């Protein structure tokens, strides 16, 4: 292991691992060293020169962000010489920095302000004009004011190293240098994922988010740490609100599962909570038209109709939730259906049946922190860059920092396949079961599987060899792996596990609470139930889903066959427009609750806004309905008490409480892991049907996956985010008109 | 004493760039000798010669060579730094223009000494007309078996690639040069690691100046001791000086190390123009402190003597200024250059040079005050020793030295300021 060295800083003896950066040793030991260009995990720059210290036997002041500690090093960080040098740097930076702090969004959270405050008067008294440059709009999301820029290049490095997007660079030279995309002077805009990470790491107000600029001072805003509700990664974020309005999302200094990472949807995709389009009152269909009514009338109407339909046949009432609901809402919905309505027709609309995965799981799920330390990663399908950006980030991290081997099997040329994969098997669409079978079956059948997958037998052999060579294996399963293949994928680890090989899983489900709502008992049977609409099923209570937007006409037709459709949602969605009654619900920002992310971690959703008072959380609407109908299902009066029920009824959640979540942030639920020995033959025969479905007429999809194909897609929520709608609507129209995607 | 023509011996021969001329005058004999020596012997010979880097830093060449880890499994590279951009310096240009084979032979020997099989000449973009000269010479050398595989039957392999820069002064700094050569924006790397260990494409790389490499064949052929005795104890051999400014015969002159500066000006340079008096000399290219006539009289052209009068030998660009020169203007001209060439990477150099220019402009416009001069001094302190690479320092040295040695040229341009109330 690395040896420990002793160094002396300002007379204090410190121990540190040899080769660690001096600034990191100092900061960890509470010795403050000012810095701009240093940033944890990014390559050192030595550009800002704020971290200069005196090291004995070195001719000049040294940058502590580049010096690696060595035994016997004697460092001074507080002498007059050092302080004078820091003041000097501040003087130079402030020289051209506009002192527009009163209108700067960073004012109060600015690292430059903090440093100037800490170091007192700087001596500059330039009586010459500052350089002035105009502001650039780098993209619809990101604005750049070069004059405020301290040229620390954190932005460039997060873009290069963490995001692997490389959209930013240094343009021009010397005092004219700015950061930006190539061709900034020609008006080129940032060609990137628009994640806004560059804005987050900017120490000053040079890079700012367009959507939140000039809307609030940092201290004038209330910030609530909560869980993002876009994808199944479950990033933590700081939701800034002012009065009753959304202001921004930030992630600075967060220590959750994602650190400071957020994607475009995490950072910019939440402003719909303050959208003008939000429903504010229940709607009831009168004379064929939906009109606003009071809660009492709506609840009474629904209760009476449900009661009547249920009296004839309990199973004629169906309840469908959404993978976006909180655990509490999903649990209340499932309990209401099971214990209150006593219907067997309840669940959620989902494309992937993850129950088959969890029921057959043979290895634990890896947390994102564990993914970062992975040694070998085998990815069967999935495009996390576009759909699960945090998972993509940690996979990239494992490759970049630990040199993890990435073995990728995918029918599409995803970005990770192009950039990070050591081995990429570009397969025919739907041929995942053939690859899985090849890994299980003996070598003599390799040629047949290779033909099915449209790869070379040698490639399959190399993949098998790399997997069997691994010590710590992470198996990533994409959403295109479904049905029996998903089941076999879950059982696959049993064949690989050994004393010398640890195996873990990572799945990439599409929604924020795909896993949690499943745990709460909402089975993914929505598409099956749909076929019963109008026949067996007469009434549907639909919470938080918009199948008409997602699946189009087939659902529209099916829903129109119902006698009663009740929709609880945030907006008058395409589906809600068909409803007899629409209930306005609270957004994730207006309620307490929990989500369970893809890796099974439970995290809190914290109430950041009061809401208008006329919307209700989903579980509360259920309670009101049940009360009106005179049904008893164990209703609870708060999210916390519902969660207590969850903890006592669902084994994976036992022992978890809001109290613990407040202290531990993310608690991984324990999944049942099957320990029965698997026989390869059994797995192969399970795959037979799926292999037969492979369409051999399909050629390889050679088109690379375009940046933004998932991230920039406008859905029910994101189409209500003004900045995203404006940025991507035009693009979508062009794509539709030209057919080029 | 007069010129000692070692490097420049072939300059006056007709058709001096041709390999035939070169071979007729003892060319490639050093290579034949070197290929029979071991790598250690060659490095030892260079160490003995007391040859020091001619690019400006004056680092002992043999020592630099010995830093290259020859046992490393990675490929090694030799890069010839021909990005001659130091104002006042034009010696490398002549060496390449008049005697390219001397450089190529030096490169082959050096590459052999460190075990490199590929080498580059990173040539200043403005020297486009020299690229053809070099490439023709490389072609000739390849045709005669001095380059390519199995050079002179020794199984040693080497090729040379000429790569032009794009006009940035900073790319003469060896790590910025490597960045540029790799196709990236040229800004200096963090040191350590030094290029000898982690250089081009992360591999051990030796970067030497044109003049340094051109001296190598002579050292190998006639011995390190012979070369050393041409100069002083610590600065061996001869060096080319680019004499410019207010002299009667400006030009490149090759003299022994330790040659008196005034003798160069008065004998080789034919004295100050129009019989005027000497006012100041910049002896080593624009990046070194300026000295006055009295110091120039005590200064010999070697590293130690220059240091003793508070300046540096550096690249050997001797800029001579007579009594009519306004040192304020000289300094202003230089700082404008450094501001223009600052890469923008680090705070002190980027912002500092910009403010220096602004303050000089203010003073030149006549509205300068004593406080502005103090601010300039302060800025210099703030830049010196705190910048990422030597460019910041190079920008400051001419200013601080000029203000110290010729204060009246500055003070006469500014008004006295009333004392300003200082904040507590």
Interface residues (C-beta under 8 A of the other chain):
Chain A: X44 X45 X46 X47 X48 X49 X50 X52 X60 X61 X66 X85 X88 X89 X91 X92 X93 X95 X96 X121 X123 X125 X126 X127 X128 X129 X131 X150 X151 X169 X170 X172 X173 X174 X175 X176 X177
Chain B: X168 X185 X190 X339 X340 X341 X342 X343 X344 X345 X346 X347 X348 X350 X351 X352 X353 X354 X355 X358 X359 X361 X362 X371 X372 X375 X378 X381 X382 X385 X386 X387 X388 X420 X423
